[in-house]
Each structure stands twice: as structure tokens, then as C-alpha cells.
Amino acid sequence: MTQAPASRMSPSRVRLLQLLADAGAPVGDDRLPCLSERLGRLFGLGDTMNLEAALAFRRRSGGLGGTATLERLCQELARIRRTLTAKIQQYGEDADRSAPAFAPLQEAYLARQRELAAASRQFRSKVRSALADQGPALAKLGELDAVFDHTLAAFTSQGFANIPRVLEQRFQALQTSATEAPATDAGGWFHQYCEEAQGLLLAELDVRLEPTLGLLEAFHNEVSNTP
């Protein structure tokens, strides 16, 4: 299957596209419009006004404990990722391996997706709040990120909502092709399906955390460059 071009894409996004392609999703190499054109399709008039307000944002008070705040946020990010990763790795454990059905697996997958979305957005908002106390440059970055987060939220959710449908097709294909290895076998088709589904969830987690990592990286650079 033809893969989407990986140039100028983050490793987490490349990984997600690769996993989707392996699962049978149609990932083409059609040329996409430039970034400004794509964003223009997503931003309405109200979003444009919010973006202009964010660009004009000026913070008035001084920064508070940058280094300590950054360290605390990084530790919290690591804890959140460990917790979510552990939950992802439990996907499929409660399934009836003697006669697995996709419906309960889909419900479990959707529940994991909701957990990823809620945790990543809550932490992203928390990081933005911390940036508001850290000088004009970081405060403005936080305001800009809030506008982009709000504007692209529906678009992002729509994209991730398509994954369970791809997984259903993959589940059916693996189930149909399983002529020898039983579902209870550690190397059987059901084990393979669960591994692929977990891989997609881990890749989605990385993609959802990516904007927050960018904010923390900017925070780190600002703190490092402050005498």
C-alpha cells in the first residue's frame, strides 16, 4: 500500500499512519494544500478574531518560579503517560478469547480513546495556565495554543473517530484468515489484533500529547535562556 509522505511530519504521526496502513486503512500520497490553506478551511470568523486577540496579548505581571514549575509539569506528564500506557496495555484482557466478539472490544477501545482525549486536553490546559505566569512570550504562546486547540478539536476528534471502523475491518480480516491458530494461542490472530489495537492507541497518545510537549519545550528553552 502506498504510504503518505513522511517529510516534515513528527515521528508519532508517521507511526500512527504506518499502523493504520498496516491495518488496512486507505492512506494515500495525495498532495495536501499548504498549511495556511488547510488552516484557512478550519478557522471561522470567530476563530480568526480570537487568534488576533491572542497575537495582541500582553502579560502584565512578572514570572513565577519557572524552573520549579517546569520540573513539576514534566514529572506530571511522565506520570500521566505511564498511567495511560498501562491502561492501553490492558486492552483486550477482559475479552472472551474462546469466542471473541468485536462489539465489546469496540466499546473498550472507545473508552480508552475518551480517556486519552480527556487526560491530554486537561493537562494541555494546565500547562497553558502555567505559561500565563511566565513572561510575555510564553503567555502569548499559551493564548495562541488555546485558540488552535479550540479550533482544531472537532477536526482532531473526527480523525481519531475513524480508527475503530478500521479496526473492525482488521478484526474481521484476521478472524476470517485464522484457519489454524486458535484464539487462545499466544501467537494467534486475536493476540495479533490486540497488539495492533494497542499500538494504535499508543500512537494516538503520542499524537495527542505532542502539542503539550511543544509547549513544555518552549518553556524549557525560555527558562534555560533566562539569566
N, C-alpha and C positions, 0 to 999 in steps of 0.2 A: 504494500500500500504506500502511496506517495505521502511523504511527511511534510508538514508545514515547515517553512524555513525557520531555522533556529537563531539566525543572526539577530542581535540586539534584543534577545529575549533572555529573561532570567533563567537560571538552571531549574528552579522549581516549576516554572511554566513549561519549559521544554520537557521536563519529566512527566508532567501531567498530560501533555499532548501525546507523548510517546506511549504512555499507559493506555490512554483512550484509543489510540490507533491499534495497539495490540489487542484491545478488547473488541475491535471491530467497528469503532466509530469512524464516520467519514471525515477524516482530517485532510483537507486538500491543500494545495500550494497556490491557490488563487491569490493574486496580488491584492493587498489591502490598501485602501486610501491612506494618505499621510495622516499622522497623528492629529494635526489640527482639524482636518476634515472629519475624522472619526469623532473627536470630542465635540465638534460643532453639531453633529447629529444628536448627541446625547444631552447637551446643555440647552435648556429653555431660557426664556427671557428672565424669569425669576432667578435661575441659577447664575446667569450672567451678571445680574445685579449683585448677587451675593459674592461672586468672585471679585467684582470690582471693589466691593466693600472690604473684602479680605486683603486685597492688594494695597488698599489705602490704610490698613490697620496700623495703629501706632500704640505701643505699650508705654505706659507712663511710669511705672514703678520699677525699682531695681530687682535683679535676680536674687533667688533664694537657694542656697545650698546646692549648687549644680552637681558637684561630684557625688555627694551622698545620694541625691535624688536619682541620678543616673544609675548608680550601682544598685539601688533598691529596685528600680524598674527592670533592670537586666536580670536580677535574681528572680523577680516575679514572672518575667517572660519565660525563663527556663523552667520554673515550676509549672506554669500553665501548659507548656509544651509537653513536659513529662506526663502530666495528668491526662491530657487529651490523647497522647500516643498510647498510653496504657489502655485507655478505653477502646481505641481503634483496634488494638491487637486482640481484644476480646470479641471482636465481631465474628459472628458465626458459631460461637461456643454453645449457645443455647439451642441451636437448630437440631431437629430430629435427623440425624445422619443416616438412619435406615431408610427414610423416605423424605428427603428434604424438599420443601416447597418454597417457591420464590416469595410469595406474599409476606410471610413473617420476616424474611430476610430483607425485603424492601423496606418494611416498617422500621427495622433496626438500623438500616443504612440512613434513612431519612432522619431518624432520631440523632444519629451521630452527626449528620450534616448540620442539624439545628444547633447542636452543642458547639460545633466548630464556629459557626457563624456568630452565635451569641458571645462566646468567650473572646473571640478575636475582635469583635466590634467594641465590646466593653473595655478591653484592655487598650485598644487604639484610642478610645475616647479618654481614658485615664492618662495616657501619655500626652495627648494634646493638652489636657488640663495642666499637666506638669510643665509643658513648654511655655504656657502662658505666663509663668512666673520666672522665666529665664531670659530676659533681654528681648529687645525689639525684633531681632532677626528670627529667633526661634518662635516667638509669639506669633509673628506673621505666618511662619511656616505652619503652625498649628491651625490658624484660621483658614489658610488655603486648603489644608488637608481635610478639614471639616466640610468644606464646600464640595471637594471632589468625592469624599466619602458619601455624602448625601446624594449627589447627582448620579454616581455610578452604582449605588447599592442595588437598585432594581435590575440593572443590566447584569451585574455580577451574579445575583441570585438566579436570574433566568438561565445563565450559562451553566451553573452548577446543578440546576434542577433537571437538566437533560441527562446527567450521568446515570441516574437509576434506570432510565429506559435503555441505555447502552448495556448496563449490567444485566438487565433482564434478558436481552438478546444473547449475551455471552453465557449466562446461566443455562439457557435453553440449548445453545450450541454444544456446550460441554456435556450436558446431560445426555443429549442425543448421541454424541460421539463416544460415550463411555460404554464400550462393549465388553471390556474385560475387568478393569479395576473397579471394585465395589466402592461405594461412597464412604465406607468406614475405613478404607485403606488410607494410610497417612499420605501416600503419593497419588491418591485418586483424584477424580475430576472435581469433587466437592472441595477438597483441600486446595486444589488449584484455584477454584473460583474465589474462595475466601481470601487467599493470598493476594489475588489480583484486586479484589474489592478493598482490602486493607491498604494496598499500595496506592490506590486512587484516593482514599481518604487521607493518607499521609501527605500525598502531593497537594491535595486541596488545602490541608492545614498549612503547609509551607506557603502556598499562594496567598491565603488569607492573612497570614502574619507578615507577609513581605512589606506592605506599606508601613506597618509599625516598626519593622526593622530599619526601614529608611529613616523614619523619624528619630529612632534611637541613635542611628549612625550620625545624623546631623547634630544631635545633642552631644554625642561624644566628641565630634570634631570641634564644636563650639567650646566645650569645656577644656579640651586639650590646648586650644589656641588662646585661651584666656589667661593672661599673666597672673 
